[in-house]
Amino acid sequence: MSLNRRTFIRSAALAATGHFAGLRPFGAMNALAQGAFPDYKALVCIFLFGGNDANNTVIPLGSGDNGYANYASIRGSLALSASSLLPLGLGANGEFGLHPSLNNPTYGGLQSLFNSGKAAIVANVGTLVAPTTPASFQNQSVPVPNNLFSHPDQQLEWQNAEQNGAYPSGWAGRLADTWGSTYGTNPQIPLITSLAGDSLFCNGSLTSPVAVAPGNLSGASCSEGAACNVRNSAAQLLANFQSGFSLVQADMGITRNAYTYMKHMASAVQSAPVVNTPFPPANPLAAQLQQIAQIIAARSALGVQRQIFFASLGNFDTHANQLSIQSQLLSFVGPAMASFYAATEELGLANSVTSFTMSDFSRAFEPNSNYGTDHAWGSHHFVVGGAVAGGQIYGTFPTLALGGPNDSGTNGRWVPTTASFQYAAQLASWFGVTSAQLPILFPYLQPNIFPPPANLAFMG
């Protein structure tokens, strides 16, 4: 099923009913299939669209090339004061601090999660298709992902774990294809739920997610008062119309499935225990994660033992005025992830739910002339959950030197030392993906290309 067809389906539905949040196919399911898992687990992907500046997210506090003085000297007007940083209790692993906006006095944040062993940082992760060094990149002796430093390409390549953004399925979608309906006992909804609309990460060749809007599990919104019920009824009648054209009938079947999924989800959530953990208000990421927590609370009624969720936050493309823009955005991220972790504790599922960040890329270490930063490559990411071997930085933290041993050029675009799919494979393995299934999800994860790194065991 092509992306063009998905676009047609969505457009047809919008024309019929206004805005719908969940018109995605789910593939054929065997209603009699029994789940393969004795427990419950969920993965929650949080995509930071635009390219979060990791160099001002995780900051060294020690001495030398990876010390604070070197950081402040090169970052210049973008350097955060040492006294403002949130120190991490790393002990022998070095001295680092987090951006001050990542904690909130009321809701907590990533510093408290990290220092309590519930969060880890994976350093210098980025899209790769072969082990790459600055020298091999500069002399073009190894293949590299297409269109590095391009927002749309790198967003897609993070999501599909391929060299080219045109590859039509995401790694979560390929997992849904591989598992079929074995992720639950008579599951009522797809394996994947998106809180951020259509996403390549979620789309398989045979399966697609259900997409919902936070606070609106009915799947539709309407501003026409009493006429809304009539419009929605008419839309459902249209979905059952027999046109005689196979493509149209297939599309109508997908639309009918969407109504069915939304009905199941709304009913299950309505009957599930209410999640009482407070989430920060006026926080777009927190709204998505709060809705995810409530869907997880309804897991038994939905018949699922495995779930994948996709959430997002945008506007990290900080070419100018970075200090104020990133500060506001990270003030959404830390408290939202902390509240979500607290909600999993309330549900008794802290060890069963893992959230993690992805982003297009990081930003150049050298600032530009507009008090901002330009597109770069390797970045640092957070993994949160009770099953995380937290309180550590995994991977290899880059040497913060322009033209240094990790720089792809001369302005601080770090060549990744961990591939994005190596990072993802650790999460997938914890989730229940077998060693035989990993190459299906991540084609470049081969012993003769990319052996599993020894320093990336961030899942306990």
C-alpha positions as CSV (number, residue, x, y, z in Angstrom):
1,M,0.0,0.0,0.0
2,S,1.6,3.3,-1.1
3,L,1.8,6.6,0.7
4,N,-0.1,8.1,-2.2
5,R,-3.0,5.8,-1.5
6,R,-3.0,6.7,2.2
7,T,-3.1,10.4,1.2
8,F,-6.1,9.7,-1.0
9,I,-7.9,7.8,1.9
10,R,-7.3,10.7,4.3
11,S,-8.4,13.3,1.8
12,A,-11.6,11.4,1.0
13,A,-12.5,11.1,4.7
14,L,-11.8,14.8,5.3
15,A,-14.1,15.7,2.4
16,A,-16.8,13.4,3.8
17,T,-16.8,14.3,7.5
18,G,-14.5,17.2,8.4
19,H,-11.5,16.3,10.5
20,F,-10.9,12.7,11.5
21,A,-7.9,11.6,13.6
22,G,-7.8,7.9,12.8
23,L,-8.4,6.8,9.2
24,R,-5.6,4.3,8.9
25,P,-5.7,0.6,7.8
26,F,-4.7,-2.1,10.1
27,G,-4.2,-5.1,7.8
28,A,-5.9,-8.5,7.9
29,M,-6.0,-10.0,11.4
30,N,-6.8,-13.5,12.5
31,A,-9.4,-13.0,15.3
32,L,-8.5,-16.4,16.7
33,A,-4.7,-15.7,17.0
34,Q,-3.4,-15.9,20.5
35,G,-0.8,-13.5,21.9
36,A,2.8,-14.7,22.0
37,F,3.7,-12.8,25.2
38,P,3.0,-13.5,28.8
39,D,3.4,-9.9,29.9
40,Y,2.7,-6.4,28.7
41,K,5.2,-3.9,27.2
42,A,5.0,-0.6,25.4
43,L,7.4,1.6,23.5
44,V,6.7,5.4,23.2
45,C,8.6,7.3,20.6
46,I,8.9,11.1,21.1
47,F,10.1,12.8,17.9
48,L,11.6,16.2,18.3
49,F,11.0,17.7,14.9
50,G,13.4,20.3,13.5
51,G,16.6,19.0,15.1
52,N,17.1,19.6,18.8
53,D,20.4,21.1,19.7
54,A,22.0,18.3,21.8
55,N,25.1,20.4,22.5
56,N,22.9,22.7,24.7
57,T,20.9,19.7,26.1
58,V,23.7,17.7,27.6
59,I,26.7,19.9,28.6
60,P,30.1,18.8,30.0
61,L,31.1,20.3,33.4
62,G,34.6,18.9,33.7
63,S,37.9,20.0,32.2
64,G,39.9,19.5,29.0
65,D,38.4,19.2,25.5
66,N,35.2,17.9,26.9
67,G,35.1,20.4,29.7
68,Y,32.9,23.4,30.5
69,A,35.6,26.0,29.7
70,N,36.1,24.6,26.2
71,Y,32.3,24.4,25.7
72,A,31.8,28.0,26.7
73,S,34.6,29.3,24.6
74,I,33.3,27.8,21.4
75,R,29.6,28.3,22.0
76,G,30.1,31.9,22.8
77,S,26.8,33.8,23.0
78,L,24.9,30.5,23.1
79,A,26.8,29.1,26.1
80,L,24.6,28.3,29.2
81,S,26.0,29.4,32.5
82,A,27.6,26.6,34.5
83,S,25.5,27.6,37.6
84,S,22.3,27.1,35.7
85,L,22.9,23.5,34.6
86,L,21.3,20.5,36.2
87,P,24.2,18.3,37.4
88,L,24.0,14.6,36.7
89,G,25.3,12.1,39.3
90,L,27.7,10.2,37.0
91,G,30.6,9.6,39.4
92,A,33.5,8.0,37.6
93,N,31.8,8.5,34.2
94,G,32.5,12.2,34.2
95,E,30.8,15.5,35.0
96,F,27.8,16.6,32.9
97,G,24.8,18.8,33.3
98,L,21.4,19.1,31.6
99,H,19.7,22.2,30.2
100,P,17.9,23.9,33.1
101,S,14.5,23.7,31.4
102,L,14.5,19.9,31.5
103,N,13.3,20.0,35.1
104,N,10.2,21.5,36.6
105,P,9.7,22.2,40.4
106,T,6.1,20.8,40.3
107,Y,6.3,18.0,37.8
108,G,9.9,16.9,38.0
109,G,12.0,16.2,34.9
110,L,14.9,14.4,33.3
111,Q,17.5,15.3,35.9
112,S,15.6,13.6,38.7
113,L,14.8,10.6,36.5
114,F,18.4,10.2,35.5
115,N,19.8,10.6,39.0
116,S,17.3,8.0,40.3
117,G,18.3,5.5,37.7
118,K,15.1,5.7,35.6
119,A,16.6,7.5,32.6
120,A,19.7,7.1,30.4
121,I,21.4,9.2,27.8
122,V,22.7,7.7,24.5
123,A,25.4,9.9,23.1
124,N,26.2,10.9,19.5
125,V,23.5,8.9,17.7
126,G,22.7,9.6,14.0
127,T,21.7,8.1,10.7
128,L,24.4,5.8,9.3
129,V,24.6,3.0,6.7
130,A,28.3,2.0,7.4
131,P,30.7,2.7,10.2
132,T,32.0,6.2,9.4
133,T,34.8,8.4,10.7
134,P,35.5,12.1,9.8
135,A,38.3,10.9,7.4
136,S,36.1,8.3,5.6
137,F,33.3,10.9,5.3
138,Q,35.6,13.5,3.9
139,N,37.3,11.3,1.4
140,Q,33.9,9.7,0.5
141,S,35.2,6.2,1.0
142,V,32.0,4.9,2.7
143,P,28.3,5.2,1.8
144,V,26.4,7.7,3.8
145,P,22.6,8.4,4.2
146,N,21.1,10.4,1.5
147,N,20.8,14.2,1.9
148,L,22.5,14.6,5.2
149,F,21.5,17.8,7.0
150,S,18.1,17.9,5.2
151,H,15.1,18.0,7.6
152,P,12.6,15.9,5.5
153,D,15.2,13.3,4.5
154,Q,16.7,12.8,8.0
155,Q,13.3,12.7,9.7
156,L,12.3,9.9,7.3
157,E,15.6,8.0,7.6
158,W,15.4,8.1,11.4
159,Q,12.0,6.6,11.1
160,N,12.6,4.0,8.4
161,A,16.2,3.0,9.3
162,E,17.2,3.1,5.7
163,Q,19.7,5.0,3.5
164,N,16.9,6.8,1.5
165,G,13.9,8.6,2.9
166,A,11.8,7.3,0.0
167,Y,11.7,3.8,1.5
168,P,8.0,3.4,2.1
169,S,7.8,1.7,5.6
170,G,9.0,2.6,9.1
171,W,10.7,0.2,11.4
172,A,7.7,0.1,13.8
173,G,5.5,-0.5,10.8
174,R,7.7,-3.4,9.6
175,L,7.5,-4.8,13.1
176,A,3.7,-4.7,12.9
177,D,3.9,-6.5,9.5
178,T,6.2,-9.2,11.0
179,W,4.1,-9.9,14.1
180,G,0.6,-9.8,12.5
181,S,-2.0,-10.2,15.2
182,T,0.3,-12.0,17.7
183,Y,0.8,-8.9,19.9
184,G,-2.4,-9.7,21.9
185,T,-5.3,-12.0,22.5
186,N,-7.9,-11.0,19.9
187,P,-6.5,-7.4,19.7
188,Q,-9.2,-4.7,19.0
189,I,-6.8,-2.1,17.6
190,P,-3.5,-2.0,15.6
191,L,-0.2,-2.6,17.3
192,I,0.8,1.1,16.7
193,T,-1.1,4.2,17.8
194,S,0.0,7.7,16.6
195,L,-0.8,10.8,18.6
196,A,1.0,12.9,15.9
197,G,-0.9,12.2,12.7
198,D,0.5,10.3,9.7
199,S,4.1,9.2,10.3
200,L,6.4,6.9,8.2
201,F,7.7,5.4,11.5
202,C,4.2,3.8,12.0
203,N,3.5,2.6,8.5
204,G,4.2,-0.9,7.3
205,S,3.6,-2.5,3.9
206,L,0.6,-4.5,5.2
207,T,-0.4,-2.6,8.3
208,S,-0.9,1.0,9.5
209,P,-1.6,2.6,12.9
210,V,-4.7,4.0,14.4
211,A,-4.2,7.7,14.8
212,V,-6.0,9.7,17.5
213,A,-6.0,13.2,18.8
214,P,-5.4,13.9,22.5
215,G,-8.7,14.2,24.3
216,N,-10.7,13.1,21.3
217,L,-10.9,9.4,21.1
218,S,-14.2,9.6,19.2
219,G,-12.1,10.2,16.1
220,A,-14.0,13.2,14.8
221,S,-14.4,16.9,15.4
222,C,-17.2,19.1,14.2
223,S,-18.2,22.7,14.8
224,E,-21.7,22.6,13.4
225,G,-23.6,21.9,16.6
226,A,-26.7,19.7,16.2
227,A,-25.8,19.0,12.6
228,C,-22.7,17.0,13.7
229,N,-24.5,13.8,14.4
230,V,-26.2,13.9,11.0
231,R,-22.8,14.5,9.3
232,N,-21.1,11.7,11.1
233,S,-24.0,9.3,10.4
234,A,-23.8,10.2,6.7
235,A,-20.1,9.6,6.7
236,Q,-20.5,6.1,8.1
237,L,-23.2,5.4,5.5
238,L,-20.9,6.6,2.8
239,A,-18.2,4.2,4.1
240,N,-20.6,1.3,3.5
241,F,-21.6,2.4,0.0
242,Q,-21.0,-0.4,-2.6
243,S,-19.5,1.4,-5.6
244,G,-18.4,-1.7,-7.6
245,F,-14.9,-0.3,-8.0
246,S,-12.2,-2.4,-6.2
247,L,-9.9,0.4,-5.2
248,V,-12.8,2.5,-3.9
249,Q,-14.2,-0.5,-2.0
250,A,-10.8,-1.1,-0.4
251,D,-10.6,2.5,0.7
252,M,-14.1,2.4,2.1
253,G,-13.2,-0.8,4.0
254,I,-10.2,1.1,5.5
255,T,-12.6,3.9,6.6
256,R,-15.0,1.4,8.1
257,N,-12.1,-0.1,10.0
258,A,-11.1,3.3,11.3
259,Y,-14.6,3.8,12.8
260,T,-14.4,0.4,14.4
261,Y,-11.0,1.0,15.9
262,M,-12.1,4.4,17.3
263,K,-15.2,2.9,18.7
264,H,-13.3,0.1,20.5
265,M,-10.7,2.5,21.8
266,A,-13.2,5.1,23.1
267,S,-15.3,2.3,24.8
268,A,-12.2,0.7,26.4
269,V,-10.8,3.9,27.7
270,Q,-14.1,5.0,29.1
271,S,-14.4,1.8,31.2
272,A,-10.7,1.8,32.3
273,P,-9.4,3.2,35.5
274,V,-8.8,7.0,35.3
275,V,-5.1,7.9,35.4
276,N,-4.8,10.5,38.2
277,T,-1.2,11.5,37.8
278,P,-1.1,15.2,37.1
279,F,0.4,16.4,33.8
280,P,1.6,19.9,33.2
281,P,-1.1,22.1,31.6
282,A,-0.7,24.0,28.3
283,N,2.0,21.5,27.3
284,P,1.4,19.9,23.8
285,L,3.7,17.0,24.5
286,A,2.2,16.3,27.9
287,A,-1.3,16.2,26.4
288,Q,-0.2,13.4,24.0
289,L,1.6,11.4,26.7
290,Q,-1.4,11.8,29.1
291,Q,-3.6,10.3,26.4
292,I,-1.2,7.5,25.8
293,A,-1.2,6.7,29.5
294,Q,-5.0,6.5,29.5
295,I,-4.9,4.2,26.4
296,I,-2.4,2.0,28.2
297,A,-4.7,1.8,31.2
298,A,-7.3,0.2,28.8
299,R,-4.9,-2.4,27.5
300,S,-6.8,-5.4,28.8
301,A,-10.1,-4.3,27.3
302,L,-8.3,-3.7,24.0
303,G,-6.8,-7.2,24.1
304,V,-3.2,-6.1,23.5
305,Q,0.1,-7.3,25.2
306,R,2.3,-5.0,23.1
307,Q,1.8,-1.4,22.0
308,I,3.9,1.2,20.2
309,F,3.0,4.9,20.4
310,F,4.3,7.8,18.4
311,A,4.2,11.4,19.8
312,S,6.0,14.5,18.7
313,L,6.9,18.1,19.4
314,G,8.0,20.5,16.7
315,N,9.9,23.8,16.0
316,F,13.4,22.8,17.1
317,D,14.9,24.3,13.9
318,T,16.7,27.1,15.8
319,H,18.6,29.0,13.2
320,A,18.0,32.2,15.2
321,N,17.1,33.1,18.8
322,Q,18.0,29.7,20.0
323,L,18.3,30.3,23.7
324,S,14.7,31.4,24.2
325,I,13.1,29.0,21.7
326,Q,14.9,25.9,22.9
327,S,14.4,26.8,26.5
328,Q,10.6,26.9,26.0
329,L,10.5,23.6,24.0
330,L,12.7,21.7,26.5
331,S,10.4,23.0,29.3
332,F,7.7,20.9,27.6
333,V,9.9,17.8,27.2
334,G,11.3,17.2,30.6
335,P,8.2,17.6,32.7
336,A,6.0,15.8,30.2
337,M,8.3,12.7,30.2
338,A,8.5,12.8,34.1
339,S,4.8,12.9,34.4
340,F,4.4,10.1,32.0
341,Y,6.9,8.0,33.9
342,A,4.9,8.8,37.1
343,A,1.7,7.6,35.4
344,T,3.3,4.3,34.5
345,E,4.2,3.9,38.2
346,E,0.6,4.6,39.1
347,L,-0.5,1.9,36.7
348,G,2.1,-0.5,38.1
349,L,3.8,-0.6,34.7
350,A,7.0,1.4,35.2
351,N,9.1,-1.6,34.2
352,S,6.9,-2.4,31.2
353,V,6.8,1.0,29.4
354,T,9.9,2.7,27.8
355,S,9.8,6.1,26.2
356,F,12.6,7.4,24.0
357,T,13.5,10.5,21.9
358,M,14.4,10.8,18.3
359,S,15.1,13.9,16.2
360,D,16.2,14.9,12.7
361,F,19.8,15.7,13.9
362,S,21.6,17.9,16.3
363,R,22.9,21.4,15.6
364,A,26.4,22.6,14.7
365,F,28.6,23.3,17.8
366,E,29.8,26.6,16.4
367,P,27.0,29.2,16.5
368,N,25.9,31.2,13.5
369,S,25.5,35.0,13.3
370,N,21.8,35.0,14.3
371,Y,22.2,33.7,17.8
372,G,21.3,30.3,16.5
373,T,22.8,27.1,15.1
374,D,22.7,25.3,11.8
375,H,22.0,21.7,10.8
376,A,24.4,19.0,12.0
377,W,24.4,15.2,12.5
378,G,25.1,13.2,15.6
379,S,22.8,13.9,18.6
380,H,22.1,12.8,22.2
381,H,18.9,11.1,23.2
382,F,17.0,10.2,26.3
383,V,15.5,6.8,27.2
384,V,13.2,6.6,30.2
385,G,11.5,3.7,32.1
386,G,11.8,1.3,35.0
387,A,13.6,-1.3,32.7
388,V,16.3,1.2,31.7
389,A,19.7,0.8,33.1
390,G,19.7,4.4,34.0
391,G,22.0,7.0,35.5
392,Q,24.6,6.5,32.7
393,I,25.6,8.0,29.4
394,Y,25.9,5.2,26.8
395,G,27.8,5.3,23.5
396,T,30.7,7.7,22.9
397,F,30.4,11.4,23.8
398,P,32.1,13.5,21.1
399,T,35.2,15.5,21.6
400,L,34.0,19.1,21.5
401,A,36.6,20.5,19.2
402,L,36.1,22.2,15.8
403,G,37.9,20.1,13.2
404,G,38.5,17.6,16.0
405,P,38.4,13.8,16.0
406,N,34.5,13.7,15.8
407,D,33.9,16.7,13.5
408,S,32.7,16.0,9.9
409,G,34.2,19.4,8.9
410,T,35.3,22.4,10.8
411,N,32.2,23.8,12.6
412,G,31.2,20.9,14.9
413,R,28.9,18.6,13.0
414,W,29.7,15.4,14.9
415,V,29.9,12.2,12.9
416,P,27.7,9.7,14.8
417,T,29.5,6.9,16.7
418,T,26.2,5.1,17.2
419,A,23.8,4.4,14.3
420,S,20.2,5.3,14.8
421,F,19.2,1.7,14.1
422,Q,21.6,0.4,16.7
423,Y,19.9,2.6,19.2
424,A,16.5,1.4,17.9
425,A,17.5,-2.3,17.9
426,Q,18.2,-2.2,21.7
427,L,14.7,-0.9,22.3
428,A,13.2,-3.5,19.9
429,S,15.1,-6.3,21.5
430,W,13.7,-5.4,24.9
431,F,10.2,-5.1,23.4
432,G,10.4,-8.8,22.3
433,V,11.8,-8.7,18.8
434,T,13.9,-11.8,18.2
435,S,17.5,-11.9,16.8
436,A,16.1,-13.4,13.6
437,Q,13.6,-10.6,13.2
438,L,16.0,-7.7,13.8
439,P,17.5,-7.7,10.3
440,I,13.9,-7.4,8.9
441,L,13.4,-4.2,10.9
442,F,17.0,-2.9,10.5
443,P,18.6,-4.2,7.2
444,Y,22.0,-2.7,8.0
445,L,22.2,-4.4,11.4
446,Q,24.5,-7.2,10.0
447,P,27.6,-8.7,11.7
448,N,29.7,-7.9,8.7
449,I,28.4,-4.3,8.5
450,F,27.3,-3.1,12.0
451,P,27.9,-5.6,14.8
452,P,26.0,-4.7,18.0
453,P,28.1,-2.2,20.0
454,A,29.4,-3.4,23.3
455,N,28.8,0.0,25.0
456,L,25.1,0.3,24.2
457,A,23.4,-2.0,26.8
458,F,21.1,0.7,28.1
459,M,18.1,-1.6,28.6
460,G,18.4,-3.7,31.8
